[in-house]
Amino acid sequence: MVEDEPVLLETIAECLRDWGYTVLEAPNATEAIAQLATVEHVDLIFSDIRMPGRMDGFALARWVRARHPEIRILLTTGYEGQSRPEDSGLSDAPILRKPYELGVLRTRVADLVMLRSARS
């Protein structure tokens, strides 16, 4: 999970763990990329779009797609103008609008992880 708001990162990561997922946490794209290099298997990247640093969530998603096409992507944002992944070459990366309900997040994550497992 990649989120620059610490409280949200901690809260949602804990929910994901409660639902049975192993979660790596990163406050920005650079740290997320560094963590990807340390693990053997990742099913899903759940990333905020607007983050500090050189890479936003769209750039991170493109980086992941280029190197790990099997990893599913779920993006999130609270900004209305950032809702067109197709403009960033990510037409199949869904966007979950903030604020989102935990039930909706749980369903989206489960669907994407299941889709990745079915393609493996």
C-alpha positions in Angstrom: 0.0 0.0 0.0 1.4 3.4 -1.0 -0.1 6.4 0.8 1.5 9.6 2.0 -1.1 10.3 4.7 0.3 8.4 7.7 -2.9 7.9 9.6 -4.7 6.6 6.5 -1.8 4.4 5.5 -1.8 2.8 9.0 -5.5 2.4 9.2 -6.1 0.9 5.8 -3.0 -1.4 6.0 -4.4 -2.7 9.3 -7.8 -3.4 7.7 -6.1 -5.3 4.9 -4.2 -7.3 7.4 -7.4 -8.1 9.3 -8.8 -9.4 6.0 -5.9 -11.8 5.7 -3.5 -10.0 3.4 0.2 -9.4 3.9 0.8 -5.7 3.5 3.9 -3.7 2.8 3.6 0.0 3.6 5.3 2.9 1.7 4.7 6.7 2.0 5.8 7.3 -1.6 6.5 5.7 -4.9 10.3 5.6 -4.4 10.0 3.6 -1.2 7.4 1.3 -2.8 9.8 0.5 -5.6 12.6 -0.2 -3.1 10.3 -2.6 -1.2 9.3 -4.4 -4.4 12.9 -5.4 -4.8 12.9 -7.1 -1.5 10.0 -9.5 -1.9 9.4 -12.4 -4.2 5.6 -12.1 -4.7 3.2 -9.2 -4.8 -0.4 -9.6 -6.0 -1.6 -6.0 -5.8 -0.3 -2.4 -5.6 -2.9 -0.1 -3.9 -1.6 3.4 -4.3 -2.8 7.0 -3.9 -2.4 9.0 -7.1 -1.2 12.3 -5.6 1.9 11.9 -3.6 5.1 13.9 -2.9 8.2 13.1 -4.8 9.1 12.6 -8.4 6.5 9.9 -9.1 2.8 10.1 -8.6 0.6 7.0 -8.4 0.1 6.9 -12.2 3.9 7.0 -12.7 4.3 4.2 -10.1 1.7 2.1 -11.8 3.4 2.5 -15.2 6.7 1.6 -13.7 5.2 -1.5 -12.1 3.4 -2.5 -15.3 6.6 -2.2 -17.3 8.6 -4.5 -15.0 5.9 -6.7 -13.3 2.9 -6.9 -15.6 1.4 -9.7 -13.5 0.8 -7.3 -10.5 -2.6 -5.8 -10.4 -3.0 -2.1 -9.7 -5.7 -0.3 -7.7 -5.4 3.5 -7.5 -7.2 5.9 -5.1 -7.6 9.7 -5.0 -9.7 12.4 -3.4 -9.1 14.8 -6.2 -11.8 15.0 -8.9 -9.4 15.9 -11.7 -7.4 12.7 -11.4 -10.0 10.2 -12.4 -8.9 9.2 -15.9 -6.3 6.4 -15.9 -6.7 6.0 -19.6 -5.1 9.4 -20.1 -2.0 7.9 -18.4 -1.9 4.7 -20.3 -3.6 2.7 -17.5 -7.1 2.0 -18.9 -7.4 -1.2 -16.9 -6.4 0.3 -13.5 -9.5 1.0 -11.5 -9.7 4.1 -9.3 -11.3 4.1 -5.9 -12.6 7.6 -5.0 -11.8 8.9 -1.5 -13.6 8.7 0.8 -14.4 5.1 0.2 -16.3 2.6 2.3 -14.2 -0.3 3.7 -16.7 -2.8 2.2 -16.1 -1.4 -1.2 -12.3 -1.5 -0.7 -12.5 -5.1 0.5 -14.5 -6.2 -2.5 -12.2 -4.4 -5.0 -9.1 -5.8 -3.5 -10.5 -9.4 -3.3 -11.6 -9.1 -7.0 -8.3 -7.9 -8.2 -6.3 -10.5 -6.2 -8.6 -13.2 -7.5 -8.1 -12.0 -11.1 -4.3 -12.0 -10.7 -4.5 -15.6 -9.2 -6.7 -16.7 -12.1 -4.1 -15.4 -14.7 -1.1 -17.0 -12.9 
